């Protein structure tokens, strides 16, 4: 390899011609994702916002809408703590699923939840798989 090849690669990389490899999604539990945005919002925003994450949800631990999978911190809550926007959510919640998507952070909606929060965490571009 010529001596100047690394130099040209560095210029191509810096100019955006060569994209770095996507890293593997970071595995996180849905409970810890919800709680870190509640307990340390600044740290959570720095650590998780705009990162690709992977979450495993047990059967019956989530609800399904036509465009999202929702997770509730308490079963008695009427407002979700985490919303996974999916183009093709599962038909029902009878099977465990793995969701991969981009965490977009917390969004205050003013609706009080039993865990003391008034926000939900949104994960977009989600793909749900069994």
C-alpha positions in Angstrom: 0.0 0.0 0.0 1.4 3.4 -0.9 2.5 5.6 2.0 -0.1 8.3 1.1 -3.1 5.9 1.1 -3.9 6.4 4.9 -3.8 10.2 4.3 -6.4 10.0 1.5 -8.6 7.6 3.6 -8.5 10.1 6.5 -9.6 12.9 4.2 -12.4 10.8 2.7 -13.5 9.7 6.2 -13.5 13.3 7.5 -15.4 14.6 4.5 -18.2 12.1 4.9 -17.3 10.0 1.8 -16.6 7.0 4.0 -19.1 6.3 6.8 -18.1 4.7 10.0 -19.6 1.3 10.7 -22.8 1.4 12.7 -22.2 0.0 16.2 -24.3 -2.7 17.6 -27.4 -1.4 19.5 -26.9 -1.1 23.2 -29.1 -3.5 25.2 -31.0 -1.8 28.0 -34.0 -2.8 30.2 -37.1 -0.8 29.7 -37.4 -0.2 33.4 -33.8 1.2 33.7 -34.5 3.4 30.6 -37.6 4.9 32.2 -36.0 5.3 35.6 -32.8 6.9 34.5 -34.7 9.6 32.7 -36.7 10.1 35.9 -33.8 10.1 38.4 -31.0 11.7 36.4 -32.5 13.4 33.3 -29.3 15.2 32.3 -27.2 12.1 32.5 -29.9 10.1 30.7 -30.1 12.7 27.9 -26.3 12.5 27.4 -26.1 8.7 27.6 -29.2 7.6 25.7 -30.7 10.3 23.5 -30.1 9.5 19.8 -28.5 6.2 20.6 -29.7 2.9 19.0 -31.0 0.6 21.7 -32.4 -2.9 22.0 -35.1 -3.7 24.6 -36.5 -7.1 25.4 -40.2 -7.2 26.5 -41.9 -10.2 28.0 -45.3 -11.4 26.7 -48.1 -9.4 28.3 -45.6 -6.7 29.6 -46.6 -4.3 26.9 -49.6 -3.0 24.9 -49.9 -2.6 21.2 -51.5 0.2 19.2 -51.7 0.4 15.4 -48.4 2.4 15.3 -46.6 1.7 18.6 -45.7 -0.6 21.4 -46.2 0.9 24.8 -44.8 0.0 28.1 -46.3 1.0 31.4 -44.3 1.4 34.6 -47.3 0.3 36.7 -50.1 -1.9 35.5 -52.7 0.6 36.9 -51.2 3.5 34.9 -53.3 4.9 32.0 -50.4 6.6 30.4 -47.3 4.8 29.0 -43.8 5.4 30.4 -42.1 4.3 27.2 -43.5 4.5 23.7 -41.8 2.6 20.8 -42.9 4.0 17.5 -43.0 1.1 15.0 -44.2 0.9 11.4 -45.2 -2.7 11.9 -45.9 -3.4 15.6 -46.8 -7.0 16.6 -50.5 -8.0 16.2 -50.8 -8.5 20.0 -48.8 -8.9 23.2 -48.9 -12.6 23.5 -45.3 -13.2 22.6 -42.0 -11.8 24.0 -40.4 -9.4 21.6 -37.1 -7.6 21.0 -37.4 -4.0 19.9 -34.5 -2.1 18.3 -34.8 1.7 17.7 -33.4 5.1 18.4 -34.0 6.6 21.8 -35.3 10.2 21.3 -35.4 11.2 24.9 -38.1 12.2 27.3 -41.2 14.3 26.4 -43.2 16.0 29.0 -46.9 15.6 28.4 -48.1 16.8 31.8 -50.0 13.5 32.5 -49.2 12.2 36.0 -48.0 8.6 36.3 -47.9 6.4 39.4 -44.1 6.5 39.4 -44.2 10.3 39.9 -43.4 11.4 36.4 -45.2 13.6 33.9 -43.3 12.5 30.8 -42.7 9.5 28.6 -39.6 8.2 26.8 -39.9 7.8 23.1 -38.0 5.4 20.9 -38.5 5.9 17.2 -37.8 3.9 14.0 -38.4 0.7 15.9 -38.3 -2.8 14.5 -40.0 -5.4 16.7 -39.0 -9.1 16.3 -39.9 -12.2 18.2 
